[in-house]
Amino acid sequence: MEYIYRLHAIERMFQRDISEKQVEEVIENGEVIESYIDDKPYPSFLTLGNVDGIALHVVYAKDEEDNVIVITAYKPNLTKWQEDLKTRKV
């Protein structure tokens, strides 16, 4: 398994002060809270994890060789998410 970072992910991680180590820890140890099975070219997943006391959401996909393609990462906020940070507000 290899981690592949899309340009969008790298730009957003830099802007949001999120490291590769943090992203990889969320993917490896976090909880998948949403699945986008119909995404193309590969299904993608939204994962919630807590790293260094910071809640993070990471969106990633897996290709047919089981490589992880990181799409974006961000710190969820309560304007869009319920307090559990797993449920979107309507």
LINKALIN-V34239 format. One record per residue. RES is the residue in one small letter. SS is DSSP state (2 for helix, 1 for strand, 0 for the rest). PHI is phi in degrees with one decimal (none if undefined). OMEGA is omega in whole degrees, -180 to 180 (999 if undefined). Layout:
RES_SS_PHI_OMEGA ; RES_SS_PHI_OMEGA
This chain:
m_0_none_179 ; e_0_-126.7_174 ; y_1_-93.4_178 ; i_1_-119.6_-178 ; y_1_-101.0_175 ; r_0_-68.8_180 ; l_2_-55.5_179 ; h_2_-56.3_-180 ; a_2_-62.9_-180 ; i_2_-61.8_180 ; e_2_-62.2_-178 ; r_2_-67.3_178 ; m_2_-61.3_178 ; f_2_-63.2_-180 ; q_2_-62.3_-173 ; r_2_-101.2_179 ; d_0_56.0_178 ; i_0_-116.3_-176 ; s_0_-91.7_175 ; e_2_-60.3_180 ; k_2_-58.1_179 ; q_2_-64.6_180 ; v_2_-59.8_-178 ; e_2_-65.6_177 ; e_2_-66.3_177 ; v_2_-63.8_-179 ; i_2_-64.3_-177 ; e_2_-76.7_-172 ; n_2_-121.3_-176 ; g_0_-81.6_-178 ; e_1_-113.0_175 ; v_1_-71.5_-178 ; i_1_-106.8_174 ; e_1_-146.6_177 ; s_1_-122.1_179 ; y_1_-117.2_-172 ; i_0_-63.7_-177 ; d_0_-88.5_178 ; d_0_-61.0_179 ; k_0_-119.6_6 ; p_0_-82.7_-179 ; y_0_-135.8_173 ; p_0_-57.5_179 ; s_1_-127.8_-173 ; f_1_-141.9_173 ; l_1_-104.8_-176 ; t_1_-119.3_176 ; l_1_-108.5_176 ; g_1_-146.4_178 ; n_1_-122.1_-178 ; v_1_-127.6_179 ; d_0_54.6_179 ; g_0_77.4_-179 ; i_1_-116.4_176 ; a_1_-77.6_179 ; l_1_-132.7_169 ; h_1_-107.7_176 ; v_1_-129.3_175 ; v_1_-106.1_-179 ; y_1_-146.8_175 ; a_1_-127.6_175 ; k_1_-126.2_179 ; d_0_-87.8_-176 ; e_0_-66.5_177 ; e_0_-96.7_179 ; d_0_70.1_173 ; n_0_-74.0_-180 ; v_1_-98.8_180 ; i_1_-106.5_-177 ; v_1_-81.8_-176 ; i_1_-97.1_177 ; t_1_-162.9_177 ; a_1_-147.6_-180 ; y_1_-158.6_175 ; k_0_-94.4_-177 ; p_0_-65.0_178 ; n_0_-123.9_-173 ; l_0_-77.4_174 ; t_0_-76.8_-179 ; k_0_-112.1_-174 ; w_1_-125.4_172 ; q_0_-65.8_-176 ; e_0_-61.7_179 ; d_0_-75.6_-179 ; l_0_61.4_178 ; k_0_-112.0_-173 ; t_0_-115.7_178 ; r_1_-72.2_173 ; k_0_-78.1_178 ; v_0_-95.3_999
